[in-house]
Amino acid sequence: MKISYLPLRELNARFFHLDQQSFTAVSDSGQYIGGKYVERFEQQFGNYCGVDKVVSTGNGLDALTLILLAEKELGNLPPNAKVLVPAHTYIATFLSIVHAGMQPVPVDVNNLVLSVKDLKSQIAKVDAVIAVDLYGKLVGDEVYAFAKAEQKPIYCDSAQSHGAISSSGNRSGSIARASAFSFYPTKNLGALGDGGAITTKDHLLAAMARKLANYGRDNRFLNSAKGVNSRLDPLQAAFLSNRLAQLDSDNNKRLLVAQFYYHHFKNDHVTLADREFLNHNAWHVFPVFVADREHFQNYMLENGIETNVHYPVPPHQQEAFKELNDLNFPQAERLHRTEVSLPCHPLMSLTEMEYVVKVVNNY
Ligand SMILES: Cc1ncc(COP(=O)(O)O)c(C=O)c1O
């Protein structure tokens, strides 16, 4: 049996007819930047997340960067703010901070995503925090409460957690002061190209981010800030509207796969994240941890199962972040060394799940 890690073509084929209609509608509209399809998606995504402001952007990295730039422009963060960030994340989180002219302050993570324990030693030294819902797992409400009590603004990199619901019943995107989403095609809510969005309840922050995403302009000919050009295409917005209607059911299917794995995996060489990980998770990635990753991945592939890694080299060890290369974050480094992502997507059949279990248990 062959099992692909993420059958993107098949996942998108489900929307083929709707997308064809969207293409015709956008093409007929004569408006190819902004306009009603972008506004409609922003409205729909805002309703879905439970916020009244959505600022769509060209991608997730821009969404993160624009949150920080907007806060700087509004005077809510100093120009070279120190921003606490988990050492276990995708490099985009770190890059957004430097692109905003600020300094990343990485901290080690005890349990895959930030906890209060991880924040404690550094919180007094930073101006703000970016939490990351890595693998789709929401950072706990207590982390937000702690940052609030310390009077530090906390933002969220929600690029992997579309649709997840917190213990207090709030949707990803409505928990932090502002959240950044990516609609990269492999995400749980993915476009047919690049896309991103900022969600927030703060009207001033939303207005400033929108202005900065559009050259910093106040009107057609007057610009009062040095902005960038970062926009979601109407075509992508229309495709995303088609997919948003399916997100809850897709996430439920991912959860079923994850629960099945937790229930049936029995192999001491393959470690799962602790069971708490099953809660408040959109299951963008199903991670397991294996000492000899290369051997395990080859074994899985020999048995027809494609796997992935999120991510092999942590940001602080990348050449791009030479200035951080001397830092040590043992937990994050171990996660980066041992993580393997297993197929966990909405189209998996019971037979496929059973096959993955059989192969993993025989390792
Ligand atoms: C955790 C995280 N942050 C940020 C991003 C950046 O998103 P994009 O690729 O849309 O710029 C991604 C996705 O690639 C991500 O996984």
The ligand as a Tripos MOL2 file, in Angstrom:
@<TRIPOS>MOLECULE
LIG
   16    16     1     0     0
SMALL
NO_CHARGES

@<TRIPOS>ATOM
      1 C1          4.7620   28.2390   12.2260 C.3       1 LIG1
      2 C2          4.7830   29.0060   10.9290 C.ar      1 LIG1
      3 N1          4.9400   30.3420   10.9620 N.ar      1 LIG1
      4 C3          4.9400   31.0750    9.8470 C.ar      1 LIG1
      5 C4          4.8030   30.4970    8.6040 C.ar      1 LIG1
      6 C5          4.9170   31.3610    7.4060 C.3       1 LIG1
      7 O1          3.8490   31.2750    6.5170 O.3       1 LIG1
      8 P1          4.0540   31.5780    4.9570 P.3       1 LIG1
      9 O2          4.7840   30.4320    4.3660 O.co2     1 LIG1
     10 O3          2.6620   31.7290    4.4420 O.co2     1 LIG1
     11 O4          4.8210   32.8620    4.8640 O.co2     1 LIG1
     12 C6          4.6220   29.1060    8.5160 C.ar      1 LIG1
     13 C7          4.4010   28.4150    7.2360 C.2       1 LIG1
     14 O5          5.1660   28.2330    6.3840 O.2       1 LIG1
     15 C8          4.6250   28.3430    9.7080 C.ar      1 LIG1
     16 O6          4.4750   27.0050    9.6740 O.3       1 LIG1
@<TRIPOS>BOND
     1     1     2 1
     2     2     3 ar
     3     2    15 ar
     4     3     4 ar
     5     4     5 ar
     6     5     6 1
     7     5    12 ar
     8     6     7 1
     9     7     8 1
    10     8     9 2
    11     8    10 1
    12     8    11 1
    13    12    13 1
    14    12    15 ar
    15    13    14 2
    16    15    16 1
@<TRIPOS>SUBSTRUCTURE
     1 LIG1         1 GROUP 0 **** ****
